Amino acid sequence: MERQSLNISQWLWWLERDALHLGYYSADTDLFTSPSVAGTKVTIFYIQRPDKFLMPGETPERDGFEANDVYLGVNLDSSVQLAVADFDNQVAEIPAQFHEAIINRAIARGYEKSVETIKLAQYFDAKYDMSLRDAKRYSSRGRDGSQIMSKPMEF
């Protein structure tokens, strides 16, 4: 956001160094201040992206990992890297029942490259779409089987 577009006092948020920052911009003083009311509830809606598998010797993309921290079910070594012996022990964050959906999408993309196999691409895309609907239903349920309802809002 460019500074010249800040001409009214308002609450702002931004992402910096893998952290969410909140601040209040005052047009009168042209200064940002931190929230000063303790106990105020802030609701954050976000999409969580799964962490990527590491190759031996790589470090996680996100900051904040230290020696011997757990990343995808594996302990990082003293240099915050994945040890060669632990490569096969990484655990995906995407539930196992949706792994086939990812494979169906990859197969469909492969079949789209040739005119002769477009029908097969459509078949695997349809399988992917069905799995995607199941995944969306899975994500909107509590693990106890209850449904999370969201209330539509007009802005």
GULOTI-262661 format. One record per residue (C-alpha): x, y, z; residue number from 1; residue in three letters. Coordinates in steps of 0.25 Angstrom, whole numbers, plus 5000, padded with zeros to 4 digits. Layout:
# residues N
X=X; Y=Y; Z=Z; i=NUM; aa=Ala
...
END
This chain:
# residues 155
X=5000; Y=5000; Z=5000; i=1; aa=Met
X=5006; Y=5013; Z=4996; i=2; aa=Glu
X=5007; Y=5024; Z=5007; i=3; aa=Arg
X=4999; Y=5035; Z=4999; i=4; aa=Gln
X=4987; Y=5026; Z=4999; i=5; aa=Ser
X=4986; Y=5027; Z=5014; i=6; aa=Leu
X=4978; Y=5039; Z=5015; i=7; aa=Asn
X=4968; Y=5034; Z=5026; i=8; aa=Ile
X=4970; Y=5029; Z=5040; i=9; aa=Ser
X=4968; Y=5014; Z=5039; i=10; aa=Gln
X=4973; Y=5000; Z=5045; i=11; aa=Trp
X=4983; Y=4993; Z=5035; i=12; aa=Leu
X=4990; Y=4980; Z=5035; i=13; aa=Trp
X=5002; Y=4975; Z=5027; i=14; aa=Trp
X=5011; Y=4963; Z=5026; i=15; aa=Leu
X=5026; Y=4964; Z=5029; i=16; aa=Glu
X=5036; Y=4954; Z=5032; i=17; aa=Arg
X=5026; Y=4943; Z=5034; i=18; aa=Asp
X=5018; Y=4950; Z=5044; i=19; aa=Ala
X=5004; Y=4957; Z=5043; i=20; aa=Leu
X=5005; Y=4972; Z=5048; i=21; aa=His
X=4994; Y=4981; Z=5052; i=22; aa=Leu
X=4994; Y=4996; Z=5054; i=23; aa=Gly
X=4985; Y=5008; Z=5054; i=24; aa=Tyr
X=4989; Y=5019; Z=5045; i=25; aa=Tyr
X=4985; Y=5033; Z=5049; i=26; aa=Ser
X=4984; Y=5043; Z=5038; i=27; aa=Ala
X=4985; Y=5055; Z=5048; i=28; aa=Asp
X=4999; Y=5051; Z=5053; i=29; aa=Thr
X=5003; Y=5042; Z=5041; i=30; aa=Asp
X=5008; Y=5032; Z=5050; i=31; aa=Leu
X=5005; Y=5017; Z=5052; i=32; aa=Phe
X=5002; Y=5012; Z=5066; i=33; aa=Thr
X=5001; Y=4997; Z=5071; i=34; aa=Ser
X=4988; Y=4993; Z=5077; i=35; aa=Pro
X=4987; Y=4997; Z=5092; i=36; aa=Ser
X=4975; Y=4990; Z=5097; i=37; aa=Val
X=4979; Y=4976; Z=5103; i=38; aa=Ala
X=4969; Y=4965; Z=5102; i=39; aa=Gly
X=4962; Y=4970; Z=5089; i=40; aa=Thr
X=4959; Y=4958; Z=5081; i=41; aa=Lys
X=4964; Y=4958; Z=5066; i=42; aa=Val
X=4959; Y=4947; Z=5057; i=43; aa=Thr
X=4968; Y=4943; Z=5045; i=44; aa=Ile
X=4963; Y=4936; Z=5033; i=45; aa=Phe
X=4974; Y=4929; Z=5025; i=46; aa=Tyr
X=4978; Y=4918; Z=5015; i=47; aa=Ile
X=4988; Y=4909; Z=5021; i=48; aa=Gln
X=4998; Y=4904; Z=5010; i=49; aa=Arg
X=5005; Y=4891; Z=5014; i=50; aa=Pro
X=5020; Y=4891; Z=5016; i=51; aa=Asp
X=5028; Y=4885; Z=5005; i=52; aa=Lys
X=5037; Y=4873; Z=5006; i=53; aa=Phe
X=5051; Y=4875; Z=5008; i=54; aa=Leu
X=5063; Y=4869; Z=5000; i=55; aa=Met
X=5075; Y=4865; Z=5009; i=56; aa=Pro
X=5083; Y=4877; Z=5013; i=57; aa=Gly
X=5071; Y=4887; Z=5011; i=58; aa=Glu
X=5065; Y=4896; Z=5021; i=59; aa=Thr
X=5051; Y=4900; Z=5023; i=60; aa=Pro
X=5045; Y=4912; Z=5015; i=61; aa=Glu
X=5038; Y=4918; Z=5027; i=62; aa=Arg
X=5047; Y=4925; Z=5037; i=63; aa=Asp
X=5047; Y=4921; Z=5052; i=64; aa=Gly
X=5052; Y=4907; Z=5052; i=65; aa=Phe
X=5064; Y=4904; Z=5061; i=66; aa=Glu
X=5073; Y=4892; Z=5063; i=67; aa=Ala
X=5065; Y=4879; Z=5066; i=68; aa=Asn
X=5051; Y=4885; Z=5063; i=69; aa=Asp
X=5041; Y=4876; Z=5057; i=70; aa=Val
X=5038; Y=4878; Z=5042; i=71; aa=Tyr
X=5028; Y=4869; Z=5035; i=72; aa=Leu
X=5030; Y=4859; Z=5046; i=73; aa=Gly
X=5045; Y=4859; Z=5045; i=74; aa=Val
X=5055; Y=4865; Z=5055; i=75; aa=Asn
X=5064; Y=4875; Z=5048; i=76; aa=Leu
X=5079; Y=4874; Z=5051; i=77; aa=Asp
X=5088; Y=4884; Z=5058; i=78; aa=Ser
X=5089; Y=4893; Z=5045; i=79; aa=Ser
X=5074; Y=4893; Z=5043; i=80; aa=Val
X=5075; Y=4884; Z=5031; i=81; aa=Gln
X=5069; Y=4871; Z=5028; i=82; aa=Leu
X=5078; Y=4859; Z=5030; i=83; aa=Ala
X=5080; Y=4849; Z=5019; i=84; aa=Val
X=5075; Y=4838; Z=5027; i=85; aa=Ala
X=5062; Y=4845; Z=5030; i=86; aa=Asp
X=5058; Y=4848; Z=5016; i=87; aa=Phe
X=5048; Y=4836; Z=5015; i=88; aa=Asp
X=5042; Y=4839; Z=5029; i=89; aa=Asn
X=5035; Y=4852; Z=5025; i=90; aa=Gln
X=5020; Y=4852; Z=5027; i=91; aa=Val
X=5011; Y=4860; Z=5017; i=92; aa=Ala
X=5002; Y=4870; Z=5024; i=93; aa=Glu
X=4991; Y=4867; Z=5013; i=94; aa=Ile
X=4982; Y=4855; Z=5019; i=95; aa=Pro
X=4985; Y=4842; Z=5012; i=96; aa=Ala
X=4971; Y=4841; Z=5006; i=97; aa=Gln
X=4974; Y=4852; Z=4997; i=98; aa=Phe
X=4987; Y=4848; Z=4991; i=99; aa=His
X=4979; Y=4841; Z=4980; i=100; aa=Glu
X=4973; Y=4854; Z=4976; i=101; aa=Ala
X=4987; Y=4860; Z=4974; i=102; aa=Ile
X=4991; Y=4848; Z=4965; i=103; aa=Ile
X=4978; Y=4850; Z=4957; i=104; aa=Asn
X=4981; Y=4864; Z=4954; i=105; aa=Arg
X=4995; Y=4861; Z=4950; i=106; aa=Ala
X=4991; Y=4850; Z=4941; i=107; aa=Ile
X=4980; Y=4859; Z=4935; i=108; aa=Ala
X=4991; Y=4870; Z=4932; i=109; aa=Arg
X=5000; Y=4859; Z=4925; i=110; aa=Gly
X=4988; Y=4855; Z=4916; i=111; aa=Tyr
X=4985; Y=4869; Z=4912; i=112; aa=Glu
X=4998; Y=4870; Z=4904; i=113; aa=Lys
X=4993; Y=4861; Z=4893; i=114; aa=Ser
X=4980; Y=4863; Z=4885; i=115; aa=Val
X=4978; Y=4848; Z=4884; i=116; aa=Glu
X=4977; Y=4847; Z=4900; i=117; aa=Thr
X=4968; Y=4858; Z=4903; i=118; aa=Ile
X=4957; Y=4849; Z=4907; i=119; aa=Lys
X=4966; Y=4842; Z=4917; i=120; aa=Leu
X=4969; Y=4856; Z=4922; i=121; aa=Ala
X=4955; Y=4859; Z=4924; i=122; aa=Gln
X=4952; Y=4846; Z=4931; i=123; aa=Tyr
X=4964; Y=4849; Z=4941; i=124; aa=Phe
X=4959; Y=4863; Z=4943; i=125; aa=Asp
X=4945; Y=4859; Z=4946; i=126; aa=Ala
X=4951; Y=4849; Z=4957; i=127; aa=Lys
X=4960; Y=4861; Z=4962; i=128; aa=Tyr
X=4947; Y=4870; Z=4963; i=129; aa=Asp
X=4940; Y=4859; Z=4971; i=130; aa=Met
X=4951; Y=4858; Z=4980; i=131; aa=Ser
X=4952; Y=4873; Z=4982; i=132; aa=Leu
X=4938; Y=4873; Z=4986; i=133; aa=Arg
X=4940; Y=4863; Z=4996; i=134; aa=Asp
X=4952; Y=4870; Z=5001; i=135; aa=Ala
X=4944; Y=4883; Z=5003; i=136; aa=Lys
X=4933; Y=4876; Z=5010; i=137; aa=Arg
X=4944; Y=4870; Z=5019; i=138; aa=Tyr
X=4951; Y=4883; Z=5022; i=139; aa=Ser
X=4937; Y=4890; Z=5026; i=140; aa=Ser
X=4934; Y=4879; Z=5037; i=141; aa=Arg
X=4940; Y=4878; Z=5051; i=142; aa=Gly
X=4947; Y=4865; Z=5053; i=143; aa=Arg
X=4935; Y=4861; Z=5062; i=144; aa=Asp
X=4926; Y=4861; Z=5050; i=145; aa=Gly
X=4919; Y=4874; Z=5053; i=146; aa=Ser
X=4918; Y=4884; Z=5042; i=147; aa=Gln
X=4924; Y=4898; Z=5043; i=148; aa=Ile
X=4914; Y=4909; Z=5038; i=149; aa=Met
X=4919; Y=4922; Z=5032; i=150; aa=Ser
X=4910; Y=4934; Z=5032; i=151; aa=Lys
X=4911; Y=4942; Z=5019; i=152; aa=Pro
X=4914; Y=4957; Z=5021; i=153; aa=Met
X=4913; Y=4969; Z=5012; i=154; aa=Glu
X=4924; Y=4979; Z=5011; i=155; aa=Phe
END
